[in-house]
Amino acid sequence: MNELTGKTALVTGGSRGIGRAICLELAARGANVALCYAGGEAAAAETARLCEERGVKALAIRCDVSDGAQVKAMVDETVRAFGSLDILVNNAGITRDGLAVMMSEENFDAVIATNLRGAFLCMKAAARPMMKKRWGRMVNLSSVVGLHGNAGQVNYAASKAGVIGMTKSMAKELAARNVTVNAVAPGFIDTDMTAVLPEAAKAALLGSIPLGRMGKPEDVARAVAFLCSDDAAYITGQVLSVDGGMN
Ligand code: NDP
């Protein structure tokens, strides 16, 4: 029996990138996986298929995490399908980069809505079934940018720093019910999100990584899976950097 057999995980933004790797890692450890996506239906279905290949049940749900009604419906559907919700990974995220003086209010609000409000709404909806069961794991994707800031990303940095504040607060609220809440702060990971960066920016970033390579989605997924495991039972309210030594 694998360590997460019998558990149900919900991973937001599981259609591709880091989210897909997290789904596959949790599935490999035995968890049934529900994953949500914004528009990438085919990619989400492929993640679900790859999870099932690992011997678990999987369900892909279209859900905009910034919409409270959709989030509640997604959590209800997950509990209906698998009987419980034990693990929540808030991974869905977007960027709308630009220097602050040029940034539109829309681009500021869009990033906060998905990355920060979305994580809040999912934690709020997932807390009830976890509290009832007196067992739960929440892991929120922050970023090196939330810890240290980055020119051209005030919106993203604010959202990812906010995720850390929420993580620490939720950890205190839910600890008495044996629900842990932690954050993972990835550095520079090879996904669609970073593929769009200009080559010069990529080269500069690479030069700042002591381990000398970009991270792989699997590097992040293994850290998330650790925080979901029984080995991490006494860890809550923490931020684990997965950044090749960048900071
Ligand atoms: P990708 O851009 O590759 O994937 C983003 C995922 O989020 C997709 O599954 C997308 O769904 C989903 N998504 C976007 N908006 C919404 C929404 N409103 N509702 C539901 N799902 C949504 O991102 P990465 O894999 O690179 O990043 C994953 C997380 O890790 C993000 O939170 C990101 O900020 C964080 N991170 C990434 C780093 C990196 O270097 N890549 C570094 C630090 C942190 P769809 O396919 O349908 O569009």
py3Dmol code that shows the C-alpha trace and the ligand (Angstrom):
import py3Dmol

protein = """\
ATOM      1  CA  MET A   1       0.000   0.000   0.000  1.00  0.00           C
ATOM      2  CA  ASN A   2       1.280   3.463  -0.889  1.00  0.00           C
ATOM      3  CA  GLU A   3       1.498   6.203   1.735  1.00  0.00           C
ATOM      4  CA  LEU A   4      -1.481   8.204   0.376  1.00  0.00           C
ATOM      5  CA  THR A   5      -3.761   5.267  -0.471  1.00  0.00           C
ATOM      6  CA  GLY A   6      -7.334   6.094   0.510  1.00  0.00           C
ATOM      7  CA  LYS A   7      -6.719   9.839   0.480  1.00  0.00           C
ATOM      8  CA  THR A   8      -8.285  12.316  -1.957  1.00  0.00           C
ATOM      9  CA  ALA A   9      -6.265  15.228  -3.335  1.00  0.00           C
ATOM     10  CA  LEU A  10      -7.574  18.310  -5.126  1.00  0.00           C
ATOM     11  CA  VAL A  11      -4.961  20.133  -7.205  1.00  0.00           C
ATOM     12  CA  THR A  12      -5.893  23.464  -8.802  1.00  0.00           C
ATOM     13  CA  GLY A  13      -4.329  24.206 -12.192  1.00  0.00           C
ATOM     14  CA  GLY A  14      -3.503  20.537 -12.680  1.00  0.00           C
ATOM     15  CA  SER A  15      -3.722  20.544 -16.471  1.00  0.00           C
ATOM     16  CA  ARG A  16      -0.052  21.313 -17.111  1.00  0.00           C
ATOM     17  CA  GLY A  17       3.291  22.428 -15.715  1.00  0.00           C
ATOM     18  CA  ILE A  18       3.913  22.127 -11.985  1.00  0.00           C
ATOM     19  CA  GLY A  19       0.252  21.256 -11.302  1.00  0.00           C
ATOM     20  CA  ARG A  20       0.353  18.228 -13.588  1.00  0.00           C
ATOM     21  CA  ALA A  21       3.585  17.009 -11.972  1.00  0.00           C
ATOM     22  CA  ILE A  22       1.973  17.359  -8.529  1.00  0.00           C
ATOM     23  CA  CYS A  23      -1.080  15.353  -9.667  1.00  0.00           C
ATOM     24  CA  LEU A  24       1.156  12.562 -10.970  1.00  0.00           C
ATOM     25  CA  GLU A  25       3.343  12.493  -7.853  1.00  0.00           C
ATOM     26  CA  LEU A  26       0.316  12.293  -5.527  1.00  0.00           C
ATOM     27  CA  ALA A  27      -1.252   9.623  -7.754  1.00  0.00           C
ATOM     28  CA  ALA A  28       1.985   7.610  -7.694  1.00  0.00           C
ATOM     29  CA  ARG A  29       1.784   7.726  -3.887  1.00  0.00           C
ATOM     30  CA  GLY A  30      -1.761   6.331  -4.003  1.00  0.00           C
ATOM     31  CA  ALA A  31      -4.102   9.339  -3.731  1.00  0.00           C
ATOM     32  CA  ASN A  32      -7.196   9.712  -5.876  1.00  0.00           C
ATOM     33  CA  VAL A  33      -6.838  13.025  -7.689  1.00  0.00           C
ATOM     34  CA  ALA A  34      -9.317  15.736  -8.643  1.00  0.00           C
ATOM     35  CA  LEU A  35      -7.779  18.506 -10.685  1.00  0.00           C
ATOM     36  CA  CYS A  36      -9.136  21.729 -12.020  1.00  0.00           C
ATOM     37  CA  TYR A  37      -8.296  23.824 -15.031  1.00  0.00           C
ATOM     38  CA  ALA A  38      -9.377  27.159 -16.495  1.00  0.00           C
ATOM     39  CA  GLY A  39      -9.655  26.417 -20.227  1.00  0.00           C
ATOM     40  CA  GLY A  40      -7.266  23.605 -21.128  1.00  0.00           C
ATOM     41  CA  GLU A  41      -9.775  20.763 -21.241  1.00  0.00           C
ATOM     42  CA  ALA A  42      -7.713  18.366 -23.358  1.00  0.00           C
ATOM     43  CA  ALA A  43      -4.593  18.857 -21.239  1.00  0.00           C
ATOM     44  CA  ALA A  44      -6.603  18.325 -18.056  1.00  0.00           C
ATOM     45  CA  ALA A  45      -8.102  15.124 -19.459  1.00  0.00           C
ATOM     46  CA  GLU A  46      -4.588  13.942 -20.282  1.00  0.00           C
ATOM     47  CA  THR A  47      -3.432  14.607 -16.689  1.00  0.00           C
ATOM     48  CA  ALA A  48      -6.414  12.594 -15.426  1.00  0.00           C
ATOM     49  CA  ARG A  49      -5.525   9.743 -17.799  1.00  0.00           C
ATOM     50  CA  LEU A  50      -1.910   9.755 -16.621  1.00  0.00           C
ATOM     51  CA  CYS A  51      -3.088   9.629 -12.989  1.00  0.00           C
ATOM     52  CA  GLU A  52      -5.339   6.653 -13.751  1.00  0.00           C
ATOM     53  CA  GLU A  53      -2.356   4.912 -15.378  1.00  0.00           C
ATOM     54  CA  ARG A  54      -0.824   5.020 -11.886  1.00  0.00           C
ATOM     55  CA  GLY A  55      -3.732   2.973 -10.532  1.00  0.00           C
ATOM     56  CA  VAL A  56      -5.903   5.639  -8.883  1.00  0.00           C
ATOM     57  CA  LYS A  57      -9.173   7.407  -9.734  1.00  0.00           C
ATOM     58  CA  ALA A  58      -8.984  10.873 -11.291  1.00  0.00           C
ATOM     59  CA  LEU A  59     -11.416  13.609 -12.198  1.00  0.00           C
ATOM     60  CA  ALA A  60     -10.849  16.783 -14.226  1.00  0.00           C
ATOM     61  CA  ILE A  61     -13.150  19.706 -13.361  1.00  0.00           C
ATOM     62  CA  ARG A  62     -13.402  23.036 -15.140  1.00  0.00           C
ATOM     63  CA  CYS A  63     -13.310  25.731 -12.461  1.00  0.00           C
ATOM     64  CA  ASP A  64     -12.222  29.354 -12.324  1.00  0.00           C
ATOM     65  CA  VAL A  65     -10.694  29.489  -8.839  1.00  0.00           C
ATOM     66  CA  SER A  66     -11.463  33.202  -8.493  1.00  0.00           C
ATOM     67  CA  ASP A  67     -15.215  32.416  -8.511  1.00  0.00           C
ATOM     68  CA  GLY A  68     -16.553  31.350  -5.119  1.00  0.00           C
ATOM     69  CA  ALA A  69     -19.604  29.499  -6.455  1.00  0.00           C
ATOM     70  CA  GLN A  70     -17.492  27.491  -8.914  1.00  0.00           C
ATOM     71  CA  VAL A  71     -14.989  26.637  -6.178  1.00  0.00           C
ATOM     72  CA  LYS A  72     -17.715  25.411  -3.836  1.00  0.00           C
ATOM     73  CA  ALA A  73     -19.223  23.295  -6.629  1.00  0.00           C
ATOM     74  CA  MET A  74     -15.759  21.825  -7.379  1.00  0.00           C
ATOM     75  CA  VAL A  75     -15.158  20.846  -3.746  1.00  0.00           C
ATOM     76  CA  ASP A  76     -18.671  19.338  -3.489  1.00  0.00           C
ATOM     77  CA  GLU A  77     -18.129  17.362  -6.713  1.00  0.00           C
ATOM     78  CA  THR A  78     -14.791  16.045  -5.431  1.00  0.00           C
ATOM     79  CA  VAL A  79     -16.268  14.880  -2.121  1.00  0.00           C
ATOM     80  CA  ARG A  80     -19.223  13.317  -3.959  1.00  0.00           C
ATOM     81  CA  ALA A  81     -16.946  11.456  -6.363  1.00  0.00           C
ATOM     82  CA  PHE A  82     -14.297  10.199  -3.923  1.00  0.00           C
ATOM     83  CA  GLY A  83     -15.989  10.360  -0.508  1.00  0.00           C
ATOM     84  CA  SER A  84     -13.568  12.816   1.129  1.00  0.00           C
ATOM     85  CA  LEU A  85     -11.142  15.666   0.611  1.00  0.00           C
ATOM     86  CA  ASP A  86      -7.861  15.230   2.459  1.00  0.00           C
ATOM     87  CA  ILE A  87      -5.299  17.216   0.473  1.00  0.00           C
ATOM     88  CA  LEU A  88      -5.628  20.605  -1.239  1.00  0.00           C
ATOM     89  CA  VAL A  89      -2.846  21.999  -3.409  1.00  0.00           C
ATOM     90  CA  ASN A  90      -3.409  25.614  -4.462  1.00  0.00           C
ATOM     91  CA  ASN A  91      -1.302  25.674  -7.601  1.00  0.00           C
ATOM     92  CA  ALA A  92      -3.386  27.623 -10.171  1.00  0.00           C
ATOM     93  CA  GLY A  93      -1.590  30.828 -11.030  1.00  0.00           C
ATOM     94  CA  ILE A  94      -1.093  33.441 -13.719  1.00  0.00           C
ATOM     95  CA  THR A  95       1.263  36.307 -14.522  1.00  0.00           C
ATOM     96  CA  ARG A  96       0.499  39.665 -16.180  1.00  0.00           C
ATOM     97  CA  ASP A  97       3.939  41.278 -16.045  1.00  0.00           C
ATOM     98  CA  GLY A  98       4.791  44.932 -16.559  1.00  0.00           C
ATOM     99  CA  LEU A  99       6.500  47.786 -14.766  1.00  0.00           C
ATOM    100  CA  ALA A 100       4.292  49.272 -12.040  1.00  0.00           C
ATOM    101  CA  VAL A 101       4.019  52.691 -13.683  1.00  0.00           C
ATOM    102  CA  MET A 102       2.683  51.042 -16.854  1.00  0.00           C
ATOM    103  CA  MET A 103       0.532  48.337 -15.241  1.00  0.00           C
ATOM    104  CA  SER A 104      -3.222  48.531 -15.812  1.00  0.00           C
ATOM    105  CA  GLU A 105      -5.586  48.095 -12.898  1.00  0.00           C
ATOM    106  CA  GLU A 106      -7.079  45.133 -14.775  1.00  0.00           C
ATOM    107  CA  ASN A 107      -3.732  43.327 -14.879  1.00  0.00           C
ATOM    108  CA  PHE A 108      -3.147  44.004 -11.198  1.00  0.00           C
ATOM    109  CA  ASP A 109      -6.612  42.755 -10.238  1.00  0.00           C
ATOM    110  CA  ALA A 110      -6.526  39.676 -12.497  1.00  0.00           C
ATOM    111  CA  VAL A 111      -3.370  38.323 -10.877  1.00  0.00           C
ATOM    112  CA  ILE A 112      -4.632  38.977  -7.359  1.00  0.00           C
ATOM    113  CA  ALA A 113      -7.987  37.373  -8.226  1.00  0.00           C
ATOM    114  CA  THR A 114      -6.507  34.085  -9.440  1.00  0.00           C
ATOM    115  CA  ASN A 115      -3.405  33.727  -7.283  1.00  0.00           C
ATOM    116  CA  LEU A 116      -4.578  35.157  -3.956  1.00  0.00           C
ATOM    117  CA  ARG A 117      -8.381  35.227  -3.885  1.00  0.00           C
ATOM    118  CA  GLY A 118      -8.421  31.817  -5.619  1.00  0.00           C
ATOM    119  CA  ALA A 119      -6.219  30.249  -2.951  1.00  0.00           C
ATOM    120  CA  PHE A 120      -8.383  31.793  -0.208  1.00  0.00           C
ATOM    121  CA  LEU A 121     -11.637  30.528  -1.726  1.00  0.00           C
ATOM    122  CA  CYS A 122     -10.261  27.005  -2.161  1.00  0.00           C
ATOM    123  CA  MET A 123      -8.902  26.849   1.407  1.00  0.00           C
ATOM    124  CA  LYS A 124     -12.210  28.163   2.746  1.00  0.00           C
ATOM    125  CA  ALA A 125     -14.215  25.524   0.876  1.00  0.00           C
ATOM    126  CA  ALA A 126     -11.807  22.647   1.600  1.00  0.00           C
ATOM    127  CA  ALA A 127     -11.454  23.420   5.318  1.00  0.00           C
ATOM    128  CA  ARG A 128     -14.868  22.029   6.283  1.00  0.00           C
ATOM    129  CA  PRO A 129     -14.419  18.408   5.114  1.00  0.00           C
ATOM    130  CA  MET A 130     -10.868  18.367   6.503  1.00  0.00           C
ATOM    131  CA  MET A 131     -11.913  19.774   9.907  1.00  0.00           C
ATOM    132  CA  LYS A 132     -14.718  17.244  10.085  1.00  0.00           C
ATOM    133  CA  LYS A 133     -12.272  14.403   9.461  1.00  0.00           C
ATOM    134  CA  ARG A 134      -9.630  15.908  11.757  1.00  0.00           C
ATOM    135  CA  TRP A 135      -6.976  15.284   9.125  1.00  0.00           C
ATOM    136  CA  GLY A 136      -5.910  17.509   6.289  1.00  0.00           C
ATOM    137  CA  ARG A 137      -3.031  18.906   4.292  1.00  0.00           C
ATOM    138  CA  MET A 138      -3.037  22.205   2.421  1.00  0.00           C
ATOM    139  CA  VAL A 139      -0.073  23.282   0.324  1.00  0.00           C
ATOM    140  CA  ASN A 140      -0.025  26.674  -1.390  1.00  0.00           C
ATOM    141  CA  LEU A 141       2.254  27.596  -4.264  1.00  0.00           C
ATOM    142  CA  SER A 142       4.022  30.839  -3.477  1.00  0.00           C
ATOM    143  CA  SER A 143       7.189  31.931  -5.289  1.00  0.00           C
ATOM    144  CA  VAL A 144      10.702  33.214  -4.805  1.00  0.00           C
ATOM    145  CA  VAL A 145       9.171  36.456  -6.114  1.00  0.00           C
ATOM    146  CA  GLY A 146       6.779  36.592  -3.157  1.00  0.00           C
ATOM    147  CA  LEU A 147       9.734  36.359  -0.781  1.00  0.00           C
ATOM    148  CA  HIS A 148      12.115  38.770  -2.487  1.00  0.00           C
ATOM    149  CA  GLY A 149      10.185  40.835  -5.072  1.00  0.00           C
ATOM    150  CA  ASN A 150      10.964  41.256  -8.765  1.00  0.00           C
ATOM    151  CA  ALA A 151      10.938  44.252 -11.100  1.00  0.00           C
ATOM    152  CA  GLY A 152       7.995  43.980 -13.490  1.00  0.00           C
ATOM    153  CA  GLN A 153       5.943  41.765 -11.163  1.00  0.00           C
ATOM    154  CA  VAL A 154       4.382  43.939  -8.433  1.00  0.00           C
ATOM    155  CA  ASN A 155       1.034  42.228  -8.956  1.00  0.00           C
ATOM    156  CA  TYR A 156       2.497  38.723  -8.908  1.00  0.00           C
ATOM    157  CA  ALA A 157       4.825  39.491  -5.961  1.00  0.00           C
ATOM    158  CA  ALA A 158       1.904  40.908  -3.966  1.00  0.00           C
ATOM    159  CA  SER A 159      -0.201  37.833  -4.683  1.00  0.00           C
ATOM    160  CA  LYS A 160       2.578  35.397  -3.756  1.00  0.00           C
ATOM    161  CA  ALA A 161       3.576  37.311  -0.601  1.00  0.00           C
ATOM    162  CA  GLY A 162      -0.122  37.359   0.296  1.00  0.00           C
ATOM    163  CA  VAL A 163      -0.249  33.589  -0.112  1.00  0.00           C
ATOM    164  CA  ILE A 164       2.458  33.307   2.553  1.00  0.00           C
ATOM    165  CA  GLY A 165       0.483  35.478   4.992  1.00  0.00           C
ATOM    166  CA  MET A 166      -2.653  33.419   4.359  1.00  0.00           C
ATOM    167  CA  THR A 167      -0.714  30.175   4.788  1.00  0.00           C
ATOM    168  CA  LYS A 168       0.596  31.204   8.194  1.00  0.00           C
ATOM    169  CA  SER A 169      -2.832  32.445   9.323  1.00  0.00           C
ATOM    170  CA  MET A 170      -4.728  29.367   8.115  1.00  0.00           C
ATOM    171  CA  ALA A 171      -2.091  27.154   9.759  1.00  0.00           C
ATOM    172  CA  LYS A 172      -2.948  28.762  13.106  1.00  0.00           C
ATOM    173  CA  GLU A 173      -6.708  28.526  12.507  1.00  0.00           C
ATOM    174  CA  LEU A 174      -6.706  24.852  11.519  1.00  0.00           C
ATOM    175  CA  ALA A 175      -3.961  23.330  13.671  1.00  0.00           C
ATOM    176  CA  ALA A 176      -6.346  22.271  16.437  1.00  0.00           C
ATOM    177  CA  ARG A 177      -8.162  20.086  13.858  1.00  0.00           C
ATOM    178  CA  ASN A 178      -4.947  18.388  12.723  1.00  0.00           C
ATOM    179  CA  VAL A 179      -4.929  20.209   9.382  1.00  0.00           C
ATOM    180  CA  THR A 180      -1.506  21.490   8.346  1.00  0.00           C
ATOM    181  CA  VAL A 181      -1.056  24.421   5.961  1.00  0.00           C
ATOM    182  CA  ASN A 182       2.294  25.110   4.302  1.00  0.00           C
ATOM    183  CA  ALA A 183       3.665  26.931   1.277  1.00  0.00           C
ATOM    184  CA  VAL A 184       6.237  25.979  -1.321  1.00  0.00           C
ATOM    185  CA  ALA A 185       8.208  28.769  -2.967  1.00  0.00           C
ATOM    186  CA  PRO A 186       9.635  27.617  -6.296  1.00  0.00           C
ATOM    187  CA  GLY A 187      12.432  29.483  -8.035  1.00  0.00           C
ATOM    188  CA  PHE A 188      12.818  29.310 -11.820  1.00  0.00           C
ATOM    189  CA  ILE A 189      10.946  26.234 -13.083  1.00  0.00           C
ATOM    190  CA  ASP A 190      10.725  25.024 -16.682  1.00  0.00           C
ATOM    191  CA  THR A 191       7.006  25.415 -17.612  1.00  0.00           C
ATOM    192  CA  ASP A 192       4.791  27.394 -20.020  1.00  0.00           C
ATOM    193  CA  MET A 193       4.874  30.281 -17.498  1.00  0.00           C
ATOM    194  CA  THR A 194       8.642  30.752 -17.851  1.00  0.00           C
ATOM    195  CA  ALA A 195       8.874  29.691 -21.525  1.00  0.00           C
ATOM    196  CA  VAL A 196       7.591  33.128 -22.550  1.00  0.00           C
ATOM    197  CA  LEU A 197      10.460  35.006 -20.849  1.00  0.00           C
ATOM    198  CA  PRO A 198      12.974  36.724 -23.166  1.00  0.00           C
ATOM    199  CA  GLU A 199      16.219  34.741 -23.677  1.00  0.00           C
ATOM    200  CA  ALA A 200      18.281  37.451 -21.953  1.00  0.00           C
ATOM    201  CA  ALA A 201      16.082  37.292 -18.861  1.00  0.00           C
ATOM    202  CA  LYS A 202      16.365  33.483 -18.808  1.00  0.00           C
ATOM    203  CA  ALA A 203      20.164  33.663 -19.065  1.00  0.00           C
ATOM    204  CA  ALA A 204      20.342  36.172 -16.200  1.00  0.00           C
ATOM    205  CA  LEU A 205      18.075  34.010 -14.045  1.00  0.00           C
ATOM    206  CA  LEU A 206      20.118  30.886 -14.789  1.00  0.00           C
ATOM    207  CA  GLY A 207      23.260  32.721 -13.725  1.00  0.00           C
ATOM    208  CA  SER A 208      21.674  33.372 -10.319  1.00  0.00           C
ATOM    209  CA  ILE A 209      21.015  29.685  -9.547  1.00  0.00           C
ATOM    210  CA  PRO A 210      23.837  28.034  -7.568  1.00  0.00           C
ATOM    211  CA  LEU A 211      22.744  24.542  -8.654  1.00  0.00           C
ATOM    212  CA  GLY A 212      23.232  25.724 -12.238  1.00  0.00           C
ATOM    213  CA  ARG A 213      19.981  24.599 -13.831  1.00  0.00           C
ATOM    214  CA  MET A 214      16.296  25.477 -14.049  1.00  0.00           C
ATOM    215  CA  GLY A 215      14.059  23.474 -11.780  1.00  0.00           C
ATOM    216  CA  LYS A 216      11.823  20.750 -13.199  1.00  0.00           C
ATOM    217  CA  PRO A 217       8.128  20.560 -12.276  1.00  0.00           C
ATOM    218  CA  GLU A 218       8.948  17.223 -10.613  1.00  0.00           C
ATOM    219  CA  ASP A 219      11.416  18.962  -8.259  1.00  0.00           C
ATOM    220  CA  VAL A 220       8.515  21.020  -6.907  1.00  0.00           C
ATOM    221  CA  ALA A 221       6.053  18.117  -6.945  1.00  0.00           C
ATOM    222  CA  ARG A 222       8.235  15.986  -4.655  1.00  0.00           C
ATOM    223  CA  ALA A 223       8.460  18.822  -2.095  1.00  0.00           C
ATOM    224  CA  VAL A 224       4.672  19.239  -2.195  1.00  0.00           C
ATOM    225  CA  ALA A 225       4.162  15.485  -1.771  1.00  0.00           C
ATOM    226  CA  PHE A 226       6.490  15.487   1.242  1.00  0.00           C
ATOM    227  CA  LEU A 227       4.390  18.202   2.907  1.00  0.00           C
ATOM    228  CA  CYS A 228       1.283  16.051   2.244  1.00  0.00           C
ATOM    229  CA  SER A 229       2.829  12.960   3.834  1.00  0.00           C
ATOM    230  CA  ASP A 230       2.776  11.668   7.404  1.00  0.00           C
ATOM    231  CA  ASP A 231       6.498  12.489   7.587  1.00  0.00           C
ATOM    232  CA  ALA A 232       5.471  16.171   7.601  1.00  0.00           C
ATOM    233  CA  ALA A 233       2.803  15.754  10.300  1.00  0.00           C
ATOM    234  CA  TYR A 234       4.503  18.229  12.683  1.00  0.00           C
ATOM    235  CA  ILE A 235       5.279  20.902  10.077  1.00  0.00           C
ATOM    236  CA  THR A 236       2.768  23.733   9.625  1.00  0.00           C
ATOM    237  CA  GLY A 237       2.834  27.423   8.708  1.00  0.00           C
ATOM    238  CA  GLN A 238       6.162  27.034   6.893  1.00  0.00           C
ATOM    239  CA  VAL A 239       7.527  28.140   3.520  1.00  0.00           C
ATOM    240  CA  LEU A 240       9.778  25.627   1.767  1.00  0.00           C
ATOM    241  CA  SER A 241      11.929  27.140  -0.999  1.00  0.00           C
ATOM    242  CA  VAL A 242      12.570  24.889  -3.993  1.00  0.00           C
ATOM    243  CA  ASP A 243      14.873  27.150  -5.963  1.00  0.00           C
ATOM    244  CA  GLY A 244      18.258  25.523  -6.537  1.00  0.00           C
ATOM    245  CA  GLY A 245      19.769  27.797  -3.893  1.00  0.00           C
ATOM    246  CA  MET A 246      18.713  31.088  -5.532  1.00  0.00           C
ATOM    247  CA  ASN A 247      18.087  32.664  -2.153  1.00  0.00           C
TER     248      ASN A 247
END
"""
ligand_1 = """\
48
NDP
P 1.448 27.218 -15.958
O 1.192 28.548 -16.573
O 2.255 26.216 -16.691
O 0.030 26.543 -15.563
C -0.932 27.285 -14.874
C -2.084 26.393 -14.457
O -3.040 27.184 -13.743
C -2.832 25.779 -15.631
O -3.246 24.487 -15.251
C -4.031 26.699 -15.783
O -5.145 26.068 -16.384
C -4.328 27.021 -14.342
N -5.115 28.240 -14.138
C -4.792 29.507 -14.499
N -5.759 30.365 -14.135
C -6.716 29.621 -13.518
C -7.982 29.916 -12.925
N -8.470 31.166 -12.855
N -8.703 28.891 -12.412
C -8.237 27.623 -12.449
N -7.055 27.283 -13.000
C -6.303 28.264 -13.530
O 2.079 27.546 -14.510
P 3.273 26.814 -13.716
O 3.072 25.355 -13.738
O 4.547 27.397 -14.146
O 3.007 27.394 -12.239
C 2.195 26.705 -11.282
C 2.210 27.508 -9.987
O 3.559 27.651 -9.525
C 1.672 28.931 -10.135
O 0.973 29.289 -8.979
C 2.919 29.770 -10.272
O 2.715 31.095 -9.877
C 3.866 29.022 -9.342
N 5.263 29.258 -9.632
C 5.815 28.941 -10.848
C 7.155 29.187 -11.112
C 7.822 28.858 -12.406
O 9.021 29.197 -12.549
N 7.141 28.227 -13.358
C 8.006 29.790 -10.081
C 7.340 30.077 -8.847
C 6.020 29.807 -8.638
P -5.337 26.032 -18.018
O -4.372 24.987 -18.532
O -6.741 25.610 -18.186
O -5.029 27.392 -18.507
"""
view = py3Dmol.view(width=600, height=400)
view.addModel(protein, "pdb")
view.setStyle({"model": 0}, {"cartoon": {"style": "trace"}})
view.addModel(ligand_1, "xyz")
view.setStyle({"model": 1}, {"stick": {}})
view.zoomTo()
view.show()
